[in-house]
Amino acid sequence: MSSPAKKRKRNNPEPPAQTTRSIESFFKGQAAKRAQKAEGSPSNTAGDEPEILSDEALARKLQAQWDQEDNATRSSAVAEPEVLTGPSTSAPKGSGPTEPSLKKHILSLQSSSGTHDTASLEIPLDQSPLAFHPAKYAEELQKHWATQDGDASYALLTRAFALANSTTSRIKIVDTLVNFLRVLIEGDPSSLLPSVWLATSSIAPPYVELELGLGGSSISKALKKVYGLNSQGLKSLYNKHGDPGDVAFEAKKRQSFTLVKPKPLTIKGVYQSLMKIATSKGTGSQEIKQRIIEKLLQDTRGAEESRYVVRTLVQNLRIGAVKTTMLIALARAFLFSKPKGADFTVRPQQEFASLSKEDLAEIYSNAEEIVKASYARHPNYGDLVPCLLEVGISEELLLRCGLELHVPLRPMLGSITRDLSEMLTKLQGRDFSCEYKYDGQRAQVHCDAKGQVSIFSRHLELMTEKYPDLVSLVPQIRGEDVSSFILEGEVVAVEQETGELQTFQTLTNRAKKNVEIGAIKVNVCLFAFDLMYLNGEPLLDRPFRERRELLRGLFVEIPNRFTWVKSLDATSADYEAVSEFFKSATGAKCEGLMVKVLDNPIKPAANAEEKTVTHDEPILPQLQQAEVKEKTTRRRALLSTYEPDKRLESWLKVKKDYSTSSSETLDLIPIAGWHGQGRKAKWWSPILLAVRNPESGALEAVTKCMSGFTDKFYQSLREKYSPGTPNVVSRPSYIEYYGEKPDVWFEPQEVWETAFADITLSPTYTAAIGLVSDERGLSLRFPRFLRVRDDKSIDEASTSDYLSLLWRKQVERSRVKQPHSDEQRPESEMDQVDNTI
């Protein structure tokens, strides 16, 4: 979730005058005058009411006063009909005297229960897409939306959110989103893009500096004003539920009546309100934002809408859907549906229903790969969704919404290996390049033919202002034959005179914005390692060897300012050379090596000469070598192409921390805690930690940690995750854990580096369940906290796939160390169960 922007200080310390009249102030004067005139009216006036008064409470008091006035007037009107101010109603012949019309003071109370959008609530969005027919509901919905200028109602999106939140099944979540998107594709395509932004808790792509800039106080004020809560009532609800959205849900439920029937919220309207909040700048912007928030809450119809409006404002929907989920849902939705008048074709739904499970999965997979590839090259829903509406799922999507200058592509990632031997084994029979893995900041540099330069971080954030010295280098490093390019490299702090590398901590001392070249104290060098775009042509499908040759042949080195990563080309037989190169990298203050496949083709199996090993320990036992030779043609090809947003074994990381098994660590996410015992009773201890499931986005519990913490850290942890703060929440639906219920659930937001003794199978923890056992997950024995990884987001935490890889390596090591007789056979995987829970 994006951090809220800092509030700007105003010159005038006094609070600004209220520019809009509240409903209470509107009725205050009139009520006071009537109370003075009415006979027998109570002495209290509306001016004596509490400062915070809900619509319902105020309306009831005013209605009671007006009823007394009307009763008195009605009595006098019957006796003296000539004073009637309204026309008499016609009465049947022979009836009694007509009753006067006395409707000049009518205040209507609208029941909140009657404001629900029943048309949206009845749609079974959680059905299988094979059985769901959006056309069946589109016509009725369009009639319902006609009063809203034909725009889809926010209630429909809320319905999808509520159904997704009610299940932990990833299949159900995807199906719900698919069906929701199909309804919009066929019923209101113009609302599709705003709904995608809202469903992904974002309003713009990551490289656009656009933030809501809302603090908790803004939402608290709005909840108190709109729903008539006082500070104590709000705090009580928050302590009970822990989630701002759930607080809004309960507050809205208690509001039985409203003065005016709210105008239905639309998907477009909510998104436009968020944009107004994000673009409000300067003096008075906080007041503008506050009014927008209050208007959104006032217009919600039903408690669920209130819940998800507030969760949208805090940018945490908690529906168990991640970026990958939305891309999958978009791909499948456009397989089934298309907007009216679109040129592309889709298969009949009956045809999909007749396919086998395997054939359907293959069709899904192909469509998802196209959409994911397009988004990885051009991560902006604002361009992706319009292209999908126009061309559907086709290769043309990659052309229309592909690589573009000044739009960062998602970087390719490397897989982790534990040591050089494992790395050499994985790359058997291939040429590869070993590169220094510098301790710096990854940077993606874009330059167009006009010389405009953009620099993006690994997380696609724009950081051009941070490195004006690199921007000034571009005209010097660009060769004569280069007009436009996208290159990638590592920005490293260096000693300008000697070129000595400095640590990443030194680099962090640079300011992030408004950096003046003359005021720079921390000098940097860009170590370039890849070229993805050149002179208007994408290079992603070229082999790494070719991309590297273009980079080094067309660009100009500037010592200690712009150069290439130091590298060594090798094969799996060059163990000694690679080992020495690894030592030189760690000796030069680098993290280790990045190893990359140079060419696409796989070489034939090693011949007799190549099998001669010069080092003492063979890379593979002879049996393993035979197995590799036999399976060479069957194993998945390791392509040397650049694959955005993928973590493949064609790029491997070998870090110095991985060189020995005793230094294995995991980057885990703290998700919950218990009250400590004895001396630790006032702190949280132990802490429940989780790994990330990269496919579903779920957080899978892996262990409890209570070692490695200092008293100072315990105190700061208790302050950060204190009940009543936004960091303590009700249990998120995307957390998977079946053990003892924690005392508090944390808002997942940070990563802790954690050491451990070994990995065990566990019936309690869910981490990697299904990867090593269908019934048991994996857990860590003797976990120990090392440090908070401030440089990592939760999206970069260790995954369940990686945990299962470590488990298998551990099992293999135990088999090698122990004799294999019947009497001394190592325990099976299923026998190694964590009995310490």
N, C-alpha and C positions, 0 to 999 in steps of 0.2 A: 504494500500500500504506500502510496506516495506520501512523504512527510508534508505536513501543512506548511504553507509559506509563513515567514515571520510577519507579524503585524507592523505596519509603518507607524511611526510616531507622528502625532499631529502637533502643529505649533500652538494651537489653542488647547490648554489643559482641561478646560471645562467641557463637559459632554455636550454634543450638539443638540439644538432644540428639536423636539419631535416634529417631523414634517408631515406625518399622517395622523389622522384622528382615529383613536381606538373606538371600538363599538361602545365601550363604557362611557367615554366622554361624549359620544353622540347623544346618548339618552339621558345623561346626567342632568342637564339643564331642564329638559322637558319634564322629567320625572319629579324634579324638585318643585316646579311650578304647580303641577297637578296635585302634589301632596299637600301644598299649602291651601289650595282652593277646595279640595274635596272635603265634605263633611265627614267627620269621624275617621278621617285617614290617620294612620300612625304618624307620630311626630318625626320619625326617622325619615331622611331623604336619601336619594341615591348617592348624595355626596358622602354619606356615612358608611358606604360599602367598603369592603377591603380593597386594598390597592390592586390585587390580582383577582379578577372575577371571571369565571368561564362564561361563555356564551349562554350555556344552559341555565346556570344559576341566575345570571342577570335577567334572562328572559322570563324565568318563572316569577321573580320578584316584581318585575314590571307588569306582567300579565295579571298578577294578583291585585296590584293597585288599580289597574285599568278595569278589572272586573268589578271592583267596588264602585268605581265611578259610573260604570255602565248600569249597574243595578240601581243606583240612586237616580240616574237620568231616566232609566226605563220607568221607574215608579212615577216620576213627575210627568213623563211623557204621556202616560195613560190618562192622568188627570187633566193635563193641559195639552191636547194634541196640537195646538197651534204653534208650539215651540219646536216641533220636529224639524230637524235639519236635513233629513233624508226623505226620499219618496216612500210612500206606503206601498206595501206589497198588495197585490190583488188578492181577494179572498172569495171563496164561493158564496153564492147568494144564501143569506140566512145565517152566515157564520157570525162569530162575535167580532168585536172590534179588532181592526188590523194592528199587528205589532210593528212598531217603527223599525226602520233599518238603522242599526247603530254600529257601523263598521269603520268609524273614523280612527279608532285606536287599535286596530287588530295587529297583533304580533304573532306570526305563525311559527310554531316549533316543528321542525322537521325531524322525523325519526331517523337516526343513523342506520338502523337496521334495514331501512327501506332504500338505502342509497347504493347498495351493492350492485355490481354489474353482473346480473344473473346470466346474461347471454354468454359471457366469458367463462363463468364458473362451471357451466354445464359441459364444456368441451373436454373430452377425454384425451388430453395431450400426452398422457403417459402410455397410450396404446402402442403396440408395435407399428412402425411405419408401414408395414405390409398390410395392416388392417385399417389404418387411419385414412380417411378421405376428407381432406380439407375443403373440397368444393361443397361438401354437404353442409358445412357451417359458414362458408364464406358469404353466401347471399344474405343469410340472417344477420351476420355481423355487420355487413356493409349497410344494411338498413339501420342497425343500431348506431353505427358510426356516422350516419348522415347528419345527425345533429351536431357533430363535432367536425364539420367540414370534410367528412369522409376519412379522417385520420384514425388509425387504430388506437384503441383505448389502452391506457396504461394497465388497466385491470387484466388484460390478456397476458401481458408480460409478467405481472404479479402472479397470475395463475401458474405460469411456467416455473417461476422461481419457487413457489410454494410446493409444487409437486417434486421438483428436483431436490428441495431441502428435506422432503419427507422420506427420502430413501437413501441408502448407502450403496445401492447397486449402480455401478457405472453404466451398465447397459440401459437401465431405466432413465438415468440422467441424460444420456445421449439421445435416447428415443424421445424424451420430452422436449428437448431443445430442437431436434429435427422436426417434429410435428409443429411446434410453435413457429419455426422459421417457414415451414411450408404454408401455414395459414397466411402469413404476411406476404410471401411470394405470390400467392394466388389472389389474396384479398386486398392488400395495400403494400405494394413493393416500395413505395416511398418511405415507409416506416421501418424497412428492413435494416438499413445502415444505423439509424439511431438506436435500434434495439440491440444490435451487435455491440455498439459502444457501451451501452448500459449493462449488458450481460457480461461484459469483460471488465467491469469496474474501471473504465477509462473514458476519457473524452477526446483524446488525441493520441497519435503515435508517440512512442517514447522519445523520439528525437525532437519533438516540438515542445518548447518550454511553456506548458500550459497546465497550471495547477489550480485546484479549487481554493486552496489557501484557507480552509475552514478549521477553526479550533473547536474543542469540545464545548466551550462556553456559548458559542453561537447556536449550536443545536439545543443546548440546555435551555437557553432563553426562549427559543421558539417553542419548545415543548411546554414550558411553564405558561407562556402567554396563550398559546392556541388551545391547550387542553386544560387550563385552569389549575395547574399544579403549583404548589408552593415548593420551596427548596427542600423541606423535609420530606414531602411526598415523593419528589423526584429522586432524592437520595435513597429512600426506602425501596422504590422500584428498582433502582440500579443495583443496590446491594443484593436484591433477590434474584435478578435475572442476569446482570453482568454484561448485557449486550444492548447498545443504544437502540437497535431496531426492536428488540423485545420490549424495551421500556415504552417505546412509541406504540407498539401493539397493545399493551395493557392500558395505556392512557387513552387510546382511541376507543377501546372497548367500553371504558367507563363513561365515555361521553355519549349518553343515550340520545340526546337531542342536539340539534344545531339550529341557529337562527335562520339560516338560509341554506337551501339545498345546494351543496357544492357543485360547481361545474366540473364535469368529468375530466380527469387528467388524461392526456394523450401521451403516447410514447415520444412523439416529436416535441411536445410541450415540455416534458420533463428534461429531455436532452438540451433543448434550447435554454431552459432555466439554468442548467449546469454551466453552459457556455457563458451565460451572462455573469454568473458568479465568478468564473475563471478569468473573464476579461475585465472585470471591474477593478480599476486601479485608481490610485490617488486619493485625495481628500474626500471623505464621505463614502468611500467604497465599502467599508464595513457595514454601514447602515443600509446600503443598497443590498448587499448580500443577505443581511438579516431579514429584510422585507421579502426577498425572494424565497428564503427558507420557510418563513411563516406562511406565505401564500401557498407553497407546495403542501404543507401540512394541513392547511385549512381546506384545500381542495381534494384531499384524499377521501375516497369512498370506501369505508371499511377499514378494519384494523390491519389486514394484510398489506394494503397499499401503504399505510403509515409505516409499517415495519420496513418495507423495502425502499421507500423513499429515504428513510434515515440511514439504512445500510448503504444505499447508493451515495449519500452525502459523505459518509465516513469511508467510502470506497472499500467495503468489505462485505460482499453479498452473502458469503458463507453458504453457498449452495453446492459445494463440492465439484465445481466446474473450473477448469484451468484453460489456459490459452489453447492447448492441444484439443481439449474437448470442443471448443467452439469451432475450430477448423474442421474437425471431424463432422460436426453437426452440419456445417455449411456444405461440405462435400456431399453428404448423403441427402440433404434436403434438395439440392439441385439435381440429383439423380432422379428424384421422384416428381418434382414440380418445376414449373417455369411460369413467368408472368405472362399475362395476356399480350399477344402481339409479338412475342419473342421469336427470333428466327431459328434458334437451336431446337433440337428435338429431344424428348425424353422417352424412355421406354414405358409402355403401359404398366400400371401397377400389378395387373394380373400376371404379367410376364415375370416380374420379380418374385411374386409369390410362388410361382411354379419352379423356381430354381432350387437346386440343392443347397445345403448350408455352405458347402465348400465353394461353389460357384458364386454365391451371393457375397461371401467374404472376400473373394478375389476382386469382384467388381467394386465393393466398398473400398478395398485397399488401394486399388488403382486410382480411384477418384480422390481419395484422401491424400495420396502421394502428390498428385498434381496441385491440389490446394495448398498443402503444406510447403511444397517447393516454391510456389508462387509467393506465399507469405514470407518465407525465409529470405527470398531475394528482394522483396519489396514489402516490408512489414508495416503496412498501413491499410486498415480496413476501409478507409475512405476511398482508396483506389481499388482494392480487391472486390468489395461487394458490388459496386457499379459494373465492373467487368464481368462478374458472375451473372448478373442480371441480363447482360447483353449477350454473352457467348456461352454461358453454362460451363459444364465440366468438359474441357477440351484442351489440347495442346496450345491452342491459340491464347489461352489464359496466361501461359508462361511468357508469351511474346508481348501481350498488351500490359501485363502487370509483372514485369521482370526487373532486371537490374537497371538502375537509373542513377545518374550522378546526383549527389547531395541527398540521396535517400540511402541510409546505411543498410547493407545486407547483414543478416545475422551471421556471426562468425562461425567457422568450422571449429570443432573442439576435438581434443585428443583424449584417448583412453589411457588409463593409468596402468602401468606395469610395476611389479614389485622390485625387479632387479634386471640386470643386463641379460642374464641367461634367458629369462622369460621373454624379453623383448626379441632377442635373436631367434628364439624358437618360433614366435609368431610370424616373423618376417623371413622364414626359411625359403630360400629360392628366389628372393627378390633383391633388387638393388634399392638402397635407401640412403638417405642423408641424415646425419646426426647434426643437430644444431644446438648451440648454447641456448638454454632456457633462462633468459635474463630476468632479474628481479625488478621489474618495472611495471608500466601500465600499457596494456595492449591498445593500439590506436589504428584507426582506419582513416586514411587520408584520401579525400576526393578533390579533384581539380578539373575544372572544365576548360574549354578552349579560350574563354575570356580571362582565365587566370583566377577565377573565384575559387577559394579553398574552404573546405569544411573538414573538420576533424571530429571523429566520433569515438566514444569509448566502447569497451566490450559489451556494455549494456545498452548501447546505441544512444547514449546521451551526448548531446552536442557539447564539445569542449574546445571549440575553436578559440574562444577568448582566453582559455587557460594557457595556450601555447602560441602566442604571437611570434615567438622566435622561430618556431617551426614553419609557420605560415610564410614568414619572410624568406625562408630557405627555398621554397618551391621554385621560384624562377631560376635559381642557381642549380638545382639538382635535375631539373627537367631537361633532357637532351633535345637536340634540334628536331628530331623526328617524333617528338611526343607533343600532342596537342591536349589530350585529356586522359585521365587515368584514375584508377582506384587502386591504391596499394595498402599493404598491411605491414605493421611492424611493432616493435616494442620501444616505448619511450622510457629511457633509463637516465637517472641522475648521474652525471659524470663530473670529474674534475677536468675543467676545460683545458688546462695546460698539459696535464699528463695523460688524460683519457682514462684515468682510474675509475672503475665502476663504484657507485655508491649504492646504499641500500634503498629499498622502497620507502622506508620511513623518511628518508631525506627528501624523496620526491614529493611526499605528502605535505611538506612544508611550503610548497608553492601555493600561491593564492589561486582560486578557481575562476574568478571573474575580474574584469577591469585590470588586467595585468599589463603594465607598461614595460616595453623591452628594456629601457634604460634602468628600470628598478629591479630587474630579475637578479636574484641572488643564488638561486639553484639552477645551474645550467644542465641542459639535457642533450642527449643524442638519440636520434631515431635509428634503430637497427631494423632495417627493412627485411622481410622474409618472404613476401608473396605479392603477386600482381594479379588482380582479378578483372581488370577492365583497362583497355588501351585504345585510344583514338576511336572511340565510339563502338568498340567491339568487345563483348563479354569474353573472358578467357576461362570461365569456370570449367568448361569441358576439356580444356587442354591438360596434358600431363604436367605434373609438378616440375619436372625437369625443364620443360619448355617454358613454363611461366617464369621460372627462376632465371633462365638464360635471357629472356626479354627484360626482366627487371635489372639484371646486372649489366646488360649490354646497352640499354638505352638511357640509364640514369647515371648521374655524376656523383661520385663520392666526395664528401667534405669531411676531413679528419675530425673526429670527436664531435661531429654535429649530425652527419648523415652518412651511414655506411650499411654494410650487409651484416647479417648475423654470421658469426664464425661457424663454419660447418666442416664436416668430413663425410665424403661419400664412401660407402662400405657395403659389404655383403655379410651374410651370417657366418662366414668363415673367418672374418677379421676380428676375432674376439679380443686379442691383445691390443690392437689399434683402437678399437672402440673403448676398451677399458681405460686406456691411457687418456683418451680424449675426454671421457667422463670425469676423470680425476682433474684434468686441466680446467674443466668447466666449474667444478665445485671450488677449485682453488682460486678462481677468478671472481668469486662472490656471486656465482650464478646458482640457480636452484637445481640445475641438473641438465638433462638433455630433452629436446624434442626430436623424435625420430619419424621421418616421413618417407613413404614409398615414392620413388622417383618416376616409375613408369607403370603403365597399366598391365602389360603382358606378364604372365607368370613364367619364369624360366623353367626349363626342364629340371627334373630331379638332379640333385648333385651327383657328379661323376666320382670316380674313385679318387682322383686327385683332390677334389674339393672335400672329400670325407676325411682327409688327413687333418687331425686337430693338433694345434701346436701348444695349447695351454693344458695345464694339468688336469682340470675337470672338464669332461666333455659337455657340450651344450645339451645334448640329448643322449640318453642311453641308446644302444644299438636297436633295441626293440622299438623304442619310440620313433627313431629315425625311419625304420621300416614302415611304421604305421603312417607317418607323415607322407612318405613316398607313395604309399598305396592310395592315400586319400587326397593327394594333391589336386587331382582333376575334379574332385567333388566339393572341396571346401569353397566357401564364398570368396569371390574375387575381392582383393583389396585395391580399390581403384585409387589412382593418383590424382584424380580430378578434385576440384574444390567443391565440397558439399556443404552449403550453408546450413547452420543450425543442426548439424549432425555430429555425434560423437562416434567416430569410427576407429577401427584398429589400423587404418592406413596412416593415422597419426598416433603416435604413442609417446606418453610422458614417462621419463625415468628420472625421478627426483632423488636428491641425496637422502631425504628422509625415508625413502623406500628401500634403501640398500640393505637393511637388516630387518628381520622380522620383529625384533624387540621395539622398533620405533613405529610400528603400524598404528595409525590413528584414524579416526572417523570424524567427519564434520556433522554433528547431530543438532537437532532442533529441540529446545526445551518446550514442552507442551503442557506440563501440569506439575503440581507439587503437593506435598503433605506437610502437616504441622510437625515440626521436629520434636524430639524427646529430650528430656533433661535440659542440659545447657543450651540446646538448640531449639527449645520450645517456642521461642519468639521468632524463629526464622522458618523458611521453607527448606525442608530436608527430609527425605530425598526428593530429587527432581526427576520427573519422567521425561525421557528423551526419545526421539523418533528419527527414522530415516524417511526419505522421500520416495514415493512410487512415481517414477517418471511417466508411466502410462496413464494412470488414473488421476494423478495429482493428490492422492491421499497421503496422509502422514501416518506411518506405521510404527507403533511403539516398539522399542528395541531393548530398553534397559532402564533401571533406576540408578541414579548416580548420587552419592553422598560423600565422595572423596575428592580431595584436591582444592576445596574451597577455603578461603581465609575468612576470618570474622568480618573483615571489612567488606568482602564480596558478598557474604551472607546478608549484611545489613543493606547494601545497595540493592540486592536482589529483592529483599522484602519491600523496600520502598518502591521499586519499579513495579512489582507485581502485588500491589496492595489492593484488597477488595474495595470496590467503589471507583477504581480507575479504569480507563479503557483497556488496560493491559490484562485485566482479569475478566473472563467471559464465561458464558455458559458453554457447555461442551460443543465444539464445532462438529458438524456432521461429517467432515472429511477426515476426522481422526479415527484410526482403527486401534482399539485397545479393549481387551476383555477381562482385565485383572481387577484388582481392588480399586474402588472408586477414589480418585484423588480428592483432596479438600478444596483445591482450586484448579481451574483450567486457565492456562496462559494463552494470550493472543500470540500465535506463532509469528515471530518477527526477527529472531536472531539465530546465529549459528555458533555452536561451541565445539572446539576441537577436543576430542576425548580419546584418551589412551585406554587400553584394555589388555587383559591377559590372554584370553582366547574366546572363541565363538562357540555357542552351544545351541542345540535344538531346544525349543521351549513350547509347552502347551499354552502358555499365557500370552506371550508376545507375538505380534502379528507380522513383524518385519520379515519380508521375503517369503511369506507363506505361499505355497504353490510353486516356488522355484527350487526348493530342495526337499520339500515334503508337502503333501496335500493337506495334512492335518496340523502341522506344527510350523511355527515361525522360528526365527533365529534371535538369540539374545547374546549379550556380552557379559563375561565374567570379570569381576573386579574392575569396573569402569572407573576412570579417574579424569576429572576435569583438568584441562591444561590451560585454555585461554578462550576468550571470546573472539571469534573471527569477524572483526568489523569490516573486513574487506570482502565478505561474502554475504549474499542475500540468501534467503531460504531456498530459492530456486537453484542454488549451487551447493546445497547440502548433499551429503553422501546419499546414494540411492540404494534401493533394495537389491538391484542387480549387482551393484558393486559389492554389497555385503555378502551376497551368495557366492560371488567369485572368491572372496577371501575365505569363505567357509570351505569351498572345494580345495583351495590351495592348502588349507590347514589339514584337511583329511588326507590329501596326497602326502604331505610331509610326515604325518603320523604313520602312514603305511610304509614309507621308506625306512623310517627309523626302527619299526618294530618287526620281529621275525614273523613269518607267515605260517607257522605250523598250526595244527588244529588246537594245540594247547595254548599257544601264545598269539592267536590271531587278534588283530586290532578290533576294537569295538566297531560295530556297524554305525552308519550315520543315525539310524533310528534309536540306537542304544545311548548315544551321546546326548542326553536330555538334561536341560538345566534343572537341577534339583535344589537349587538355592533360593527359589522364589518363595 
